[in-house]
Amino acid sequence: MQSELKTRRRLLRLTYRRYLEADRAWTLALGEMTRWFPASARPYRASMGNPGSRIRQLYENRARAILQLQAARDKLEVAKRRLAERQRLSTARVVFLTC
């Protein structure tokens, strides 16, 4: 079961790294957009997310990375609970057999 925890932790690190990359790309693109359009001449904010646009793709990549990170975190917690339950049951059996 320890190997499952190692795998889940590795997955969590990988998804966190992917999230950081996606978030950085999104932040840089927003900064680039604000430099491109001065504050007085910015278009309506929703128009920047047209289907197929770079901004929209970066936003969707970031949103997907957040979901994957949350799923990896949840899977690690489930694996930890499972391991704790198995350890609790195995100690209970040992105590019962020694009595």
Residue frames relative to the residue before (quaternion, step in Angstrom):
aa qw qx qy qz dx dy dz
M 1.0000 0.0000 0.0000 0.0000 0.00 0.00 0.00
Q 0.5731 0.5912 -0.3842 0.4176 3.56 1.13 -0.57
S 0.6234 0.5379 -0.3484 0.4480 3.58 1.05 -0.70
E 0.6111 0.5352 -0.3562 0.4617 3.59 1.10 -0.61
L 0.6380 0.5119 -0.3273 0.4730 3.59 1.02 -0.76
K 0.6372 0.5189 -0.3340 0.4617 3.59 0.97 -0.79
T 0.6489 0.5147 -0.3123 0.4652 3.56 0.99 -0.86
R 0.6682 0.4977 -0.3010 0.4640 3.59 0.92 -0.88
R 0.6475 0.5041 -0.3239 0.4708 3.58 1.00 -0.75
R 0.6306 0.5246 -0.3273 0.4691 3.56 1.01 -0.80
L 0.6462 0.5135 -0.3096 0.4721 3.57 0.99 -0.85
L 0.6432 0.5184 -0.3220 0.4625 3.58 0.99 -0.82
R 0.6502 0.5020 -0.3225 0.4703 3.61 0.94 -0.82
L 0.6556 0.5163 -0.3122 0.4540 3.57 0.95 -0.88
T 0.6923 0.4615 -0.2914 0.4720 3.60 0.84 -0.92
Y 0.6174 0.5283 -0.3552 0.4621 3.60 1.07 -0.63
R 0.6353 0.5213 -0.3234 0.4690 3.58 0.99 -0.82
R 0.6533 0.5076 -0.3099 0.4684 3.57 0.98 -0.85
Y 0.6316 0.5217 -0.3323 0.4675 3.57 1.02 -0.77
L 0.6566 0.5140 -0.3218 0.4484 3.59 0.89 -0.89
E 0.6453 0.5122 -0.3163 0.4704 3.58 1.00 -0.80
A 0.6735 0.4895 -0.2939 0.4694 3.59 0.91 -0.91
D 0.6565 0.5077 -0.3103 0.4636 3.58 0.98 -0.84
R 0.6473 0.5107 -0.3220 0.4654 3.57 0.98 -0.79
A 0.6424 0.5150 -0.3239 0.4661 3.59 0.96 -0.83
W 0.6455 0.5225 -0.3023 0.4679 3.57 1.00 -0.89
T 0.6739 0.4958 -0.2917 0.4636 3.59 0.89 -0.95
L 0.6583 0.5008 -0.3125 0.4671 3.58 0.93 -0.86
A 0.6522 0.5109 -0.3189 0.4604 3.59 0.98 -0.82
L 0.6415 0.5082 -0.3301 0.4704 3.59 1.00 -0.74
G 0.6419 0.5150 -0.3195 0.4696 3.57 1.01 -0.80
E 0.6392 0.5188 -0.3127 0.4738 3.55 1.02 -0.82
M 0.6460 0.5226 -0.3183 0.4563 3.56 0.99 -0.84
T 0.6795 0.4815 -0.3065 0.4609 3.59 0.93 -0.83
R 0.6337 0.4979 -0.3443 0.4816 3.60 1.12 -0.50
W 0.6369 0.5401 -0.3216 0.4463 3.56 1.09 -0.71
F 0.7738 0.2241 -0.1103 0.5821 3.56 0.98 -0.93
P 0.3686 -0.7176 0.5416 0.2363 3.62 -0.60 1.05
A 0.6818 -0.5180 0.3322 0.3956 3.56 -1.19 0.58
S 0.6975 0.4733 -0.2870 0.4551 3.61 0.96 -0.76
A 0.7716 0.3543 -0.1852 0.4949 3.61 1.11 -0.52
R 0.3451 0.7520 -0.5019 0.2521 3.61 1.18 0.41
P 0.4340 -0.6845 0.5147 0.2795 3.57 -0.96 0.82
Y 0.7024 -0.4185 0.3495 0.4576 3.51 -1.30 0.19
R 0.5542 -0.6746 0.3771 0.3091 3.59 -0.72 1.07
A 0.6609 0.5214 -0.3193 0.4353 3.63 0.93 -0.79
S 0.6096 0.5743 -0.3644 0.4072 3.59 1.09 -0.54
M 0.5886 0.5875 -0.3708 0.4134 3.60 1.18 -0.39
G 0.7185 0.4431 -0.2512 0.4736 3.59 1.18 -0.38
N 0.1759 0.8022 -0.5498 0.1527 3.58 1.02 0.69
P 0.5932 -0.5788 0.4050 0.3862 3.61 -1.03 0.68
G 0.7968 0.2730 -0.2240 0.4903 3.53 -0.94 0.94
S 0.5369 0.6201 -0.4241 0.3839 3.61 1.19 -0.15
R 0.6295 -0.5550 0.3940 0.3749 3.54 -1.21 0.53
I 0.6376 0.5322 -0.3241 0.4530 3.56 0.97 -0.87
R 0.6659 0.5025 -0.3013 0.4619 3.58 0.90 -0.89
Q 0.6461 0.5144 -0.3202 0.4642 3.59 0.96 -0.82
L 0.6589 0.4986 -0.3079 0.4717 3.58 0.95 -0.83
Y 0.6356 0.5236 -0.3231 0.4664 3.56 1.02 -0.80
E 0.6838 0.4778 -0.2867 0.4711 3.59 0.90 -0.90
N 0.6135 0.5311 -0.3476 0.4699 3.60 1.06 -0.68
R 0.6585 0.5018 -0.3010 0.4733 3.56 0.98 -0.86
A 0.6524 0.5083 -0.3145 0.4659 3.59 0.93 -0.86
R 0.6438 0.5095 -0.3147 0.4764 3.59 0.99 -0.81
A 0.6482 0.5197 -0.3132 0.4600 3.59 0.99 -0.84
I 0.6251 0.5259 -0.3357 0.4691 3.60 1.04 -0.73
L 0.6619 0.5033 -0.3049 0.4644 3.59 0.92 -0.87
Q 0.6633 0.4969 -0.3048 0.4693 3.58 0.97 -0.83
L 0.6240 0.5311 -0.3295 0.4690 3.57 1.06 -0.74
Q 0.6633 0.4942 -0.3049 0.4720 3.59 0.90 -0.87
A 0.6461 0.5106 -0.3208 0.4680 3.60 0.98 -0.81
A 0.6497 0.5063 -0.3179 0.4696 3.60 0.97 -0.81
R 0.6381 0.5204 -0.3183 0.4697 3.58 1.02 -0.80
D 0.6575 0.5053 -0.3050 0.4683 3.58 0.96 -0.86
K 0.6565 0.5115 -0.3116 0.4586 3.60 0.96 -0.85
L 0.6275 0.5178 -0.3386 0.4727 3.59 1.03 -0.70
E 0.6556 0.5080 -0.3165 0.4604 3.59 0.92 -0.84
V 0.6368 0.5152 -0.3262 0.4719 3.59 1.00 -0.78
A 0.6530 0.5078 -0.3115 0.4676 3.59 0.95 -0.85
K 0.6391 0.5161 -0.3251 0.4685 3.61 0.99 -0.76
R 0.6597 0.4998 -0.3112 0.4671 3.58 0.93 -0.87
R 0.6393 0.5301 -0.3192 0.4565 3.57 1.00 -0.86
L 0.6622 0.5007 -0.3015 0.4688 3.58 0.93 -0.89
A 0.6505 0.5084 -0.3152 0.4681 3.58 0.93 -0.86
E 0.6502 0.5117 -0.3165 0.4639 3.60 0.96 -0.81
R 0.6576 0.4983 -0.3120 0.4710 3.59 0.94 -0.84
Q 0.6525 0.5007 -0.3185 0.4713 3.58 0.97 -0.79
R 0.6353 0.5256 -0.3274 0.4615 3.57 1.03 -0.80
L 0.6763 0.4895 -0.2910 0.4674 3.58 0.94 -0.88
S 0.6606 0.5023 -0.3221 0.4555 3.60 0.95 -0.77
T 0.6487 0.4837 -0.3284 0.4872 3.62 1.02 -0.67
A 0.6218 0.5283 -0.3492 0.4607 3.57 1.02 -0.67
R 0.6481 0.5064 -0.3229 0.4683 3.62 0.97 -0.73
V 0.6440 0.5173 -0.3283 0.4582 3.58 0.94 -0.84
V 0.6506 0.5047 -0.3116 0.4743 3.59 0.94 -0.89
F 0.6623 0.5112 -0.3060 0.4543 3.59 0.91 -0.87
L 0.6878 0.4848 -0.2851 0.4590 3.60 0.94 -0.89
T 0.6823 0.4845 -0.3033 0.4558 3.62 1.04 -0.61
C 0.6018 0.5890 -0.3660 0.3962 3.62 1.13 -0.36
